[in-house]
Amino acid sequence: MSDVQVHDSIEGLVAEEHELWEREASGRATEADRLRLDAVKVSLDQCWDLLRQRRGLRDRGENPDGAEVRDPGTVEGYRQ
């Protein structure tokens, strides 16, 4: 997945996240919406992690295509 593709995925996920937050704020959110919001947050973290990996590989003169999507447990376990 190229940087452009990752950015496109992020944009789509952010739009969905905003829609889900709007439903939550207006009191229209369902349990399925809340579960989807949790999944979207994890997917966003995975996308941002993938971009960081790609940049790191590129900075070291390596092929950024060697970056891989990490599992949710790894990405969600990072300290901020």
URTAWO-V56723 format. One record per residue. N is the residue number from 1. OMEGA is omega in radians with two decimals (* if undefined). NEAR is the number of other C-alpha atoms within 10 Angstrom. Layout:
BEGIN
n->N omega->OMEGA near->NEAR
n->N omega->OMEGA near->NEAR
END
This chain:
BEGIN
n->1 omega->-3.12 near->14
n->2 omega->3.08 near->12
n->3 omega->-3.13 near->15
n->4 omega->3.13 near->10
n->5 omega->3.11 near->11
n->6 omega->3.11 near->17
n->7 omega->3.11 near->14
n->8 omega->3.10 near->13
n->9 omega->3.13 near->15
n->10 omega->-3.13 near->19
n->11 omega->3.12 near->13
n->12 omega->3.13 near->13
n->13 omega->3.12 near->19
n->14 omega->3.11 near->15
n->15 omega->3.11 near->12
n->16 omega->3.12 near->15
n->17 omega->3.13 near->20
n->18 omega->3.12 near->12
n->19 omega->3.14 near->15
n->20 omega->3.09 near->20
n->21 omega->3.10 near->17
n->22 omega->3.09 near->13
n->23 omega->3.14 near->15
n->24 omega->-3.10 near->15
n->25 omega->-3.12 near->10
n->26 omega->3.12 near->9
n->27 omega->-3.12 near->9
n->28 omega->-3.06 near->11
n->29 omega->3.06 near->15
n->30 omega->3.07 near->12
n->31 omega->3.09 near->8
n->32 omega->3.09 near->9
n->33 omega->-3.13 near->17
n->34 omega->3.10 near->15
n->35 omega->3.11 near->10
n->36 omega->3.10 near->15
n->37 omega->3.09 near->20
n->38 omega->3.13 near->12
n->39 omega->3.13 near->15
n->40 omega->3.13 near->19
n->41 omega->3.13 near->15
n->42 omega->3.13 near->16
n->43 omega->3.08 near->19
n->44 omega->3.11 near->19
n->45 omega->3.12 near->18
n->46 omega->3.12 near->22
n->47 omega->3.14 near->24
n->48 omega->3.10 near->16
n->49 omega->3.13 near->17
n->50 omega->3.09 near->23
n->51 omega->3.12 near->22
n->52 omega->3.10 near->14
n->53 omega->-3.12 near->19
n->54 omega->3.13 near->21
n->55 omega->3.12 near->17
n->56 omega->3.11 near->15
n->57 omega->3.14 near->16
n->58 omega->3.14 near->15
n->59 omega->3.12 near->11
n->60 omega->3.13 near->9
n->61 omega->3.14 near->9
n->62 omega->-3.12 near->12
n->63 omega->-3.14 near->13
n->64 omega->3.12 near->21
n->65 omega->3.06 near->14
n->66 omega->3.12 near->11
n->67 omega->-3.14 near->18
n->68 omega->3.07 near->15
n->69 omega->3.13 near->15
n->70 omega->-3.10 near->15
n->71 omega->-3.11 near->11
n->72 omega->-3.14 near->13
n->73 omega->3.13 near->9
n->74 omega->-3.08 near->9
n->75 omega->-3.10 near->18
n->76 omega->-3.14 near->14
n->77 omega->3.12 near->8
n->78 omega->3.01 near->8
n->79 omega->-3.14 near->5
n->80 omega->* near->4
END
